[in-house]
Each structure stands twice: as structure tokens, then as C-alpha cells.
Amino acid sequence: MTWGIDMRRLCLTIAVTALGAAPAFGDEITRGKELASRWCVGCHVIAPNTPGGDVGPPFPAVAAEPYQSETALKAWLADPHPPMPDLNLSAPEFDALAAYIMSLKPTD
């Protein structure tokens, strides 16, 4: 019987650890905005009505594309095309940046 209790405790520990390790959606967007402010603003306008570079498309326009998705953005960011530099971001950073850009999608 103790084996069953230990297994339940192990599963609960794993679940709590996994939930604690995963950022909340709002936190991911905040992290994405921080990354954009650091790495992207030189070439992109990263938010509505803010200054930024004009080398790449404005993030609000990217988000507003009719069939844009977080998955598509992650794929694009993971395989940058010139003139976009390879920023060597981690998978969680790609996730956060894509979540931030998609948060700019109009809600009409």
C-alpha cells in the first residue's frame, strides 16, 4: 500500500513542479515584450504608436495578418531570413516573443 501512496506523491510532485515551471500566459507576454524591447526595436516597431526601426514589418501588422498564428511565428523566428539576424534565442524565448506578438492581434 505504501507503494501506491508513494506513486501518488511522486505524480503530485511532478505535476506541481511542471505547473510551477511553466510561465503564466501573461508572464510569457511580458517576457516577450522585454525581449522585443531588447532585440527587435532596432528593426521593428514593436507596439502600436511607439517608435522603432523600419527595416522589418511592425509587430502589430505581423499579428494582424489574417492567418497568422503563434506556431507560424515560432517557425519563422526559429529560422530567420536575411536581413533578420540569428539572435540565438532559446525555445522558451521564441515562445515568449511569439506570444507577445500575437497579443497585439486586433480583437475585432
CYANA upper distance limits for C-alpha pairs under 8 A (distance plus 0.5 A):
  1 MET  CA      5 ILE  CA      7.17
  2 THR  CA      6 ASP  CA      6.48
  3 TRP  CA      7 MET  CA      6.56
  4 GLY  CA      8 ARG  CA      6.68
  5 ILE  CA      9 ARG  CA      6.62
  6 ASP  CA     10 LEU  CA      6.52
  7 MET  CA     11 CYS  CA      6.60
  8 ARG  CA     12 LEU  CA      6.53
  9 ARG  CA     13 THR  CA      6.52
 10 LEU  CA     14 ILE  CA      6.67
 11 CYS  CA     15 ALA  CA      6.62
 12 LEU  CA     16 VAL  CA      6.56
 13 THR  CA     17 THR  CA      6.50
 14 ILE  CA     18 ALA  CA      6.53
 15 ALA  CA     19 LEU  CA      6.62
 16 VAL  CA     20 GLY  CA      6.50
 17 THR  CA     21 ALA  CA      6.54
 18 ALA  CA     22 ALA  CA      6.79
 23 PRO  CA     27 ASP  CA      6.47
 23 PRO  CA     28 GLU  CA      6.46
 24 ALA  CA     28 GLU  CA      6.72
 25 PHE  CA     29 ILE  CA      6.89
 26 GLY  CA     30 THR  CA      6.74
 27 ASP  CA     31 ARG  CA      6.60
 28 GLU  CA     32 GLY  CA      6.57
 28 GLU  CA     95 ASP  CA      8.20
 28 GLU  CA     96 ALA  CA      5.37
 28 GLU  CA     99 ALA  CA      7.24
 28 GLU  CA    100 TYR  CA      7.87
 29 ILE  CA     33 LYS  CA      6.67
 29 ILE  CA     96 ALA  CA      6.28
 29 ILE  CA     97 LEU  CA      7.69
 29 ILE  CA     99 ALA  CA      5.99
 29 ILE  CA    100 TYR  CA      4.91
 29 ILE  CA    103 SER  CA      7.74
 30 THR  CA     34 GLU  CA      6.79
 30 THR  CA     96 ALA  CA      8.39
 30 THR  CA    100 TYR  CA      7.61
 31 ARG  CA     35 LEU  CA      6.75
 31 ARG  CA     93 GLU  CA      8.38
 31 ARG  CA     96 ALA  CA      6.44
 31 ARG  CA     97 LEU  CA      7.93
 31 ARG  CA    100 TYR  CA      8.41
 32 GLY  CA     36 ALA  CA      6.60
 32 GLY  CA     93 GLU  CA      7.52
 32 GLY  CA     95 ASP  CA      8.35
 32 GLY  CA     96 ALA  CA      4.80
 32 GLY  CA     97 LEU  CA      4.48
 32 GLY  CA     98 ALA  CA      7.66
 32 GLY  CA     99 ALA  CA      7.23
 32 GLY  CA    100 TYR  CA      5.48
 32 GLY  CA    101 ILE  CA      8.27
 33 LYS  CA     37 SER  CA      6.55
 33 LYS  CA     97 LEU  CA      7.34
 33 LYS  CA    100 TYR  CA      6.34
 34 GLU  CA     38 ARG  CA      6.78
 35 LEU  CA     39 TRP  CA      6.36
 35 LEU  CA     40 CYS  CA      7.92
 35 LEU  CA     93 GLU  CA      8.18
 35 LEU  CA     97 LEU  CA      7.24
 36 ALA  CA     40 CYS  CA      5.18
 36 ALA  CA     41 VAL  CA      6.70
 36 ALA  CA     46 ILE  CA      7.08
 36 ALA  CA     97 LEU  CA      7.33
 37 SER  CA     41 VAL  CA      5.98
 37 SER  CA     46 ILE  CA      7.83
 39 TRP  CA     87 LEU  CA      8.35
 40 CYS  CA     44 HIS  CA      6.31
 40 CYS  CA     46 ILE  CA      7.68
 41 VAL  CA     45 VAL  CA      6.45
 41 VAL  CA     46 ILE  CA      6.50
 41 VAL  CA     52 GLY  CA      5.57
 41 VAL  CA     53 GLY  CA      6.51
 42 GLY  CA     52 GLY  CA      6.45
 42 GLY  CA     53 GLY  CA      5.31
 43 CYS  CA     52 GLY  CA      7.06
 43 CYS  CA     53 GLY  CA      4.44
 43 CYS  CA     54 ASP  CA      6.05
 43 CYS  CA     55 VAL  CA      5.32
 43 CYS  CA     56 GLY  CA      5.99
 44 HIS  CA     52 GLY  CA      5.86
 44 HIS  CA     53 GLY  CA      5.08
 44 HIS  CA     54 ASP  CA      6.12
 44 HIS  CA     55 VAL  CA      6.95
 44 HIS  CA     56 GLY  CA      5.67
 44 HIS  CA     57 PRO  CA      6.44
 44 HIS  CA     58 PRO  CA      5.72
 44 HIS  CA     59 PHE  CA      7.28
 45 VAL  CA     50 THR  CA      7.02
 45 VAL  CA     51 PRO  CA      6.48
 45 VAL  CA     52 GLY  CA      4.67
 45 VAL  CA     53 GLY  CA      6.33
 45 VAL  CA     54 ASP  CA      7.50
 45 VAL  CA     57 PRO  CA      7.83
 45 VAL  CA     58 PRO  CA      5.05
 45 VAL  CA     59 PHE  CA      6.62
 45 VAL  CA     60 PRO  CA      8.49
 46 ILE  CA     50 THR  CA      7.77
 46 ILE  CA     52 GLY  CA      7.29
 46 ILE  CA     58 PRO  CA      6.59
 46 ILE  CA     59 PHE  CA      5.53
 46 ILE  CA     60 PRO  CA      7.62
 46 ILE  CA    101 ILE  CA      8.48
 47 ALA  CA     58 PRO  CA      8.08
 47 ALA  CA     59 PHE  CA      6.92
 47 ALA  CA     60 PRO  CA      6.73
 47 ALA  CA    104 LEU  CA      7.87
 48 PRO  CA     60 PRO  CA      6.90
 54 ASP  CA     58 PRO  CA      8.07
 57 PRO  CA     61 ALA  CA      7.28
 57 PRO  CA     62 VAL  CA      7.21
 58 PRO  CA     62 VAL  CA      6.92
 59 PHE  CA     63 ALA  CA      6.64
 59 PHE  CA    101 ILE  CA      6.46
 59 PHE  CA    104 LEU  CA      7.89
 60 PRO  CA     64 ALA  CA      6.62
 60 PRO  CA    101 ILE  CA      7.57
 60 PRO  CA    104 LEU  CA      5.89
 60 PRO  CA    105 LYS  CA      6.97
 61 ALA  CA     65 GLU  CA      7.03
 62 VAL  CA     68 GLN  CA      7.92
 62 VAL  CA    101 ILE  CA      8.03
 63 ALA  CA     68 GLN  CA      6.78
 63 ALA  CA     69 SER  CA      8.43
 63 ALA  CA    101 ILE  CA      6.38
 63 ALA  CA    102 MET  CA      5.69
 63 ALA  CA    103 SER  CA      8.17
 63 ALA  CA    104 LEU  CA      6.42
 63 ALA  CA    105 LYS  CA      5.21
 63 ALA  CA    106 PRO  CA      8.34
 64 ALA  CA     68 GLN  CA      7.63
 64 ALA  CA    104 LEU  CA      8.18
 64 ALA  CA    105 LYS  CA      5.60
 64 ALA  CA    106 PRO  CA      6.84
 68 GLN  CA     72 ALA  CA      7.12
 68 GLN  CA     73 LEU  CA      7.96
 69 SER  CA     73 LEU  CA      6.81
 69 SER  CA    102 MET  CA      7.71
 70 GLU  CA     74 LYS  CA      6.66
 70 GLU  CA     95 ASP  CA      8.44
 70 GLU  CA     98 ALA  CA      5.98
 70 GLU  CA     99 ALA  CA      6.92
 70 GLU  CA    102 MET  CA      6.93
 71 THR  CA     75 ALA  CA      6.84
 71 THR  CA     98 ALA  CA      8.48
 72 ALA  CA     76 TRP  CA      6.72
 73 LEU  CA     77 LEU  CA      6.53
 73 LEU  CA     98 ALA  CA      6.20
 74 LYS  CA     78 ALA  CA      6.48
 74 LYS  CA     94 PHE  CA      6.35
 74 LYS  CA     95 ASP  CA      7.01
 74 LYS  CA     98 ALA  CA      6.48
 75 ALA  CA     79 ASP  CA      6.87
 76 TRP  CA     80 PRO  CA      6.55
 77 LEU  CA     94 PHE  CA      7.17
 78 ALA  CA     94 PHE  CA      7.70
 79 ASP  CA     86 ASP  CA      8.45
 80 PRO  CA     84 MET  CA      6.26
 80 PRO  CA     85 PRO  CA      7.10
 80 PRO  CA     86 ASP  CA      6.56
 81 HIS  CA     85 PRO  CA      7.96
 89 LEU  CA     93 GLU  CA      6.25
 89 LEU  CA     94 PHE  CA      6.90
 90 SER  CA     94 PHE  CA      6.80
 91 ALA  CA     95 ASP  CA      6.68
 92 PRO  CA     96 ALA  CA      6.63
 93 GLU  CA     97 LEU  CA      6.57
 94 PHE  CA     98 ALA  CA      6.53
 95 ASP  CA     99 ALA  CA      6.55
 96 ALA  CA    100 TYR  CA      6.62
 97 LEU  CA    101 ILE  CA      6.72
 98 ALA  CA    102 MET  CA      6.60
 99 ALA  CA    103 SER  CA      6.61
100 TYR  CA    104 LEU  CA      7.43
101 ILE  CA    105 LYS  CA      7.93
